[in-house]
Amino acid sequence: MSREICIHTWPCSYYLELEKRWIPGKLSLTPLSLKFMADKTEEVLVNFPLSSIIEIKKEASHFFFSSITILEKDHIKHWFSSLQPNRNVVFSIIEHFWRELLLSQPETAVQSSSSTMTKGKELTGLMARSQKRLEDTAKVLHHQGEQFDNIMKGLDKIESDLEVADRLLTELESPSWWPFSSKLWKTPSGTKPREGASVFSSEAFGKEGVVIKIPAIISQGTESHVKPGKLTVLVSGLEIHDSNSLLMHRFEREDVDDIKVHTPYEISIRQRFIGKPDIAYRLISAKMPEVIPVLEVQFNKKIELLEDALMLSSTRASSPAEKVCSPWHAASGLMVDRVLHREFSSGSEEGRQAQMQTSEQLISEEDTQELRQILRKLKSLALDTETELERQDEALDGITSAVDRAAFTMDKHNRRIKKLT
């Protein structure tokens, strides 16, 4: 399953109690488990689920080496030392995923309470996550549409001001004492700039639309220093806060130069500069699979998939990473697996009938009704999104035309001003 993808691997040493010695190897973290593999023998000495952990602590071994100790439910204590890049980094990341798993366990327990309904609940959950992703996308499009509307109002204000400038320039070009000049133009009450519209526009530009907010482990520049914090995706950009909710950095949407997805749980964000160091942050989060689809919508030309994350786009149902970040593909993969299993295991007519009965038990009528409701919502959201995209296309055409007109008029006014001076 997708949750077994390797999030991170660290070189370290494990204290083998039976032999009273330290074994060098690598500690690997997945969203559900921890595993230690010895370097020489490549033997897996430790492999236990995160849900069995009672306590994670920073301690010193008998030889005064800084270590991480992990206590399981059966009171087995594991010692890990010589951690690279350092103990704090490894501790912060493992503790983050352990705590996030503990917070998500009640939902998991409810879903697994009935073994006969596992597949139906799983499919319903996948479709519900798909609906959530589409709702997030629709929210982004809605705020983007509001920005387009405010831009159009601002351009209307600019055109109104340019008309005023044109009349004033005309008056300057033929002064009032000139016998052939026209009378001083007075602004009709109907064409006065609307102060209310200007205030509304500035207020609308200042609005912050929070799309999604997640806890994360944050590092800047080097991976040897990390700290817990939060990543907030806004319509207008990205914000990174520390654990005390203090703003560490804000990336405006146009300032983000690239976002690299290293794994479904780890990304890096960079803003380039000329003549000074770039600003770059690396973030790891158990909730990152919920954010990546939103980032793909907002920064589709700036986001790049690397390493394990490349499987998100290169494979379909067989890819663990894609099952995390693409519930649509995961749902389709679940259906394909079910069909293939049915064809493989039911060679006779009796077998096919038995398989059909089993499928009916796996997906109950209640699950079917819920799936129908979700699909109706998905269809409605898709139609609304299509309508909004068409409206925004028309708005973009209008903005382009208005900008061209304003640029042409301003250029003409500049030439007239130079003649006057």
N, C-alpha and C positions, 0 to 999 in steps of 0.2 A: 504493500500500500504506500501512498504518498508520504505518510508520516515516518517511514523508515529511511528516508533520504538522509544522507550524512550532512549535518549542519556545519560541523567544525571538527578538526583533528588537531591535537596538540602533542608534541613529544614530551614525555615525562617518564617517571619511574614509579613502579607499583611495589609495595611491600608485601612479599609473599610470606604469610605467617607460618606456613608449614616448614619452609626452608630457612626462615629467619634471614632473608636477604632481599635486597632491592633488585627488581627486574626492569631493565630499560625497555621502553616500547612506546606505543601511541594510544592516547585516550581519545575515543570518538564519541561524539554526541549526535543523537537523532532526536526528533521531537518526542519520542516515547521512551528512549533507553540510553544507557551509558555502556560503553564496551571498551575493554583494554586488551590490546594485542601485543604480545612480546615481539621484539625485533628479530631475534635470532631464530626462534622456532616458529614464529608466526602463529603461535597458539593463543586462542582467546582465553585469557585467565579470568576475566570478569565480564559479565554481561547480565545486567539486571534492569528492570523497567524503572523509569523515574517515579512512577506512582508508588513504588515500594520504599522510597526514601523517606526517612523520618526527620533527618537533620543533616545540614551541610555546614561545616565549620572550617575556619582557618586555624591551624594548630602548628606546633613545632614538634618534630619527631624526636626520638631519643638522642639523635645525633645533632640536634639543633638545626635541622633543615626545615625551612618553611614548607608547610604541606597543607593539603586540603583533605579533610576527613569526611567520609560519607557514611552515615549510619542507616542501615536498612531496618525493616519492620521486625525481622527475626534477630535483631541486635548483632548483626554482622557488621563490623567496622572496616572500611576500606581506607587505606592510606595512599595518597598520590603526592609525589614530590618532584623536584627538579623540573617544574612546569615551565614551558616556554610559550609565549614570550615572558610571562611572569604569572605569579599566583593570582594576583588581583583580577587580571583579564579572564582567566579560566573560571575563577570563582563567580565573577559577575554574570558571565554568559550562562553557566550551568544553573545558577540560582534563578535567573530570569525564566528559563524554560521550565524549570521545576515548579515555580510559583504559578506561571500561566497554566500549566497542566492541572495543578490543584484547583485553580479557579474554574476550569472548564469541566472538572469531573462530575458535578451534579447533573449537567446536561447529558454527559456520556452515560451516566447511570440510568437516567430516565429512558434513553434510547435503547439500552441493552436489557431493560427489565423483562422484555418478552422476546425470547429467542426465536419464536416463529415469525416475528414481524421485523427481523433485522434488515432484510433486503428492502422491504417496503419503506421502513423508516429511513434507511440510508438514501434511497432514491428521493424521498420527500425532502430530506435535508439538503441534498445536492441541488434540487430544483429551487428550494427556498434561498440558498446562497446565490444561485443564479439571479433570482429576483432581486436580492439585495444589491448585487453588483450593478444590475441594470438601473435600479433606483438611484444608486450613487452616480451613475453616468448621466441619468436624466437630471439630477440635481446640478451637476457641473454644467450641463447644457443650459439649464434654466438660468443660472447665474451669468453664464456667458452671454445669453440673450439679453439679460438686463444690462450688461455692460455695453452691448451693441446699441441698445436703445438710448442709453445715456450718452454714448459717443455721437449718435445722430442729433440729439438735443444740443450737445456742445457745438457741433458743426453748424446747426441752424443759427445758434448765437453768433458764431464767427461770421457767417454770411451776413447776418443783420448788421454787425459792426462794420464789415467791409462796405456795405451800402452807405452807412453813415460816413465812413472815410472817403468814399467816392464823392459824395455831395460836398463835403468840406474841402476836398482838393479842388473840385470844380469852382467853388467860391474863391479859393486862394488864387487859382489860375486867372480868374477875371474879377478883380476887386470890386467892391460895392460902388466906389467912386467912378469906375469905368462906365461910360455912358451906355455901353452895349451889354453890360452884365445883367444877369438875372437877379431877382430879389433874393435876399438871404433866405436860405431854405430853413424851414421850421419843421421840426419832427412832428408828424401827425400823431395824435394820441394812440391810434391803432397800431403804429409801427414802433413804439417805444420798446426798448429791451425789457423783457419781463424778468424782474428781479426774482420772482418766485421760481421760475424755471431754472435760473442759475443756481440758486440755493439747493433746489432739489437735485440737480445734477451733481454738485459737489458732495452732497450727503450720500448719494447713491454710489459715487466712486469710493467713498470711505467705508462702505459696508464691507464686513468680512464674512464670507460664507465658509464656514467650517464643513468640509466634506467628510473627513474621517480623522480620528486621533487615536494613536496607539502608544503603549509603552515600548521603549527600545533601549538597547545598550549602545552608547555613542562613543566613538573615538574620532580624534582629529589629528591628521598628519601621520601619526604612528599608531600601530595596533598595541603598543606596550602600555598605553594609558587609556582606560575606558571609564565611563561613568554612566549610571542609569539616568534615564530621562524620558522625553516624549517627542514623538514626531507628529506634527499637525499638518494635514494637507488642506490648504485653503484654495478657494477659487483663484485668488490673486497670487498664490505662491506657496512656499513651504516655510514652516517654522520649526526650530529645534529648541526645546526647553530642557533644563536640567531637572533633577528630582524635586527641587523646590519650586518648580514652575517659573523659574527665571529664564528670560529669553537669552539663549546662547547665540543664535544667529537667525536671520530671516532672509530667505531667498525669494526675491521677487520673481514672478513667473518668467519674465523676459531675461532675467539675470542667470538662470540655470543654463549652463553650457552642455552638461551631459549628466545622465544618470545611468550607472552601470549596475546591472543585476547580477551579482556573483552567484547566489543561490536563491531559491524561493524565500529564504529567510534573511538574506543579507544584501544590502545595496550600498552604493557610494554616490554622493552628490558633489558636483564640482562647479565652481564659478571661476573662469579664467580671467587673468589680468595681464596687462603688458607692463613690464618694468617692476613688478612686485609679485610675491608668491601667490599662487592660487589659493582659494578657500575651498577646502574639501572636508567632507564628513563621511564617516562610514557607520552604518547603522545595522544592528542585528536585532530581530524581534520575532517572537513566536507568532505575532499577528501580521507579519509582513505580507503573507500571501493575500490578505484582504486589501492591502494598499497597492500592490503592484498593478492590478487591473485598472485602478483609478489613475495611477501615474502614466500608464500606457495611453489613457484617453487624453490627459492634460499635456503630456510631453512626448507624444508619439514619435516625433522626429528627433528627439534628443535621448531617448532611452535605448540602451544596448544590453543584450543578453550575453553573459559570459559563462564559460565553464559549464557547470552542471545546469545552470539556468537555460542554456541553449536548447535543452531538451523540451522546454516549454513550447517552442515553435517547431522543432524538428520532428517530434513524435506526437502520437495522439493518445489513445487510451492506455498504451503500455508505459507511458512516461510518468514516473512518480511526481516530478515537478509540475507537470501540466495538470495532474489531478488536483494539485493544490490550487493553482492559479486559474484554472479554467474549469469551473463546475459543469459547463456545457459538455466539454469533452469527457469529463469524468462520468456524467450521466449516460452519455452515449456509449462509453466503454462498458458501463455496468450492464446495459441492455444487450450489447454484443456478447459479453461473457455469458449472460444468461441463455441467449439463443444458442451459442456454440455448445454450452454444457447440455442443453436440451437435445440437440442433434446428436451429440456424442454418446449420451447415456441411454437414449431411447431408441434402440434398434428395431423394436417390434411395435405393433399397434398398441399392445397392452402397456408397454413402456412409455409410449407417448401419452397415453391417457393418465398414467400415474404421474408423469412429469407435469402435465397440465394441472392436476389436482394439487401437486406440491407448490406450483407457481401461484395458484389461487390462494393457498395458505400463506405464502410469503408476502403477497400484496393483498391486503384486506380491502373490503369495500370502503372503509373509512379512509384508508390511504389513497385509494383511487379518487374519491371525491375531493380530497385535499389537493391531489395532483391536478385535477381539473380546474380547481379554483386558482391555483398558482399559474397554470398555463393561460387561463383567461386574463389574469393580471399581466402576465408577460406579453401577451398579444396587445393588450391595451397600452402598455408602456412603450412597446415597439412602435405602434402607430403614432402615439403622441410624440415620440422621439423623432420619427420621420417627418412629421409636420413641423416640429420646431427646427429641424435641420434645414428644411426647405425655406422657412421664414428667415432663418439666419443667413442663408445664401443670398436671398433677396436684399437683406439688410447690408451685407458685405458689398454687394454691387452698388447700393446707394451710397455707402460710406466712401467707396473708391471714387465714384463720380463727384461727390461733394468735396473730397480732398483735392482732386484734380482742379475743380473750379476755384477753390480757395487759393491754391498755389498759383494758378494763372492770374487771378485777380490781384493777389499780393505782389506778384512780380510786376504787373502793370502799374500798381500804385507806387512801388519803389522807383520805377523809372520816372514817374510824374514828380515825385518828391525830389529826385536828383535834379530835375530841370528847374524846379523852384529854388533850389539852393545854389 
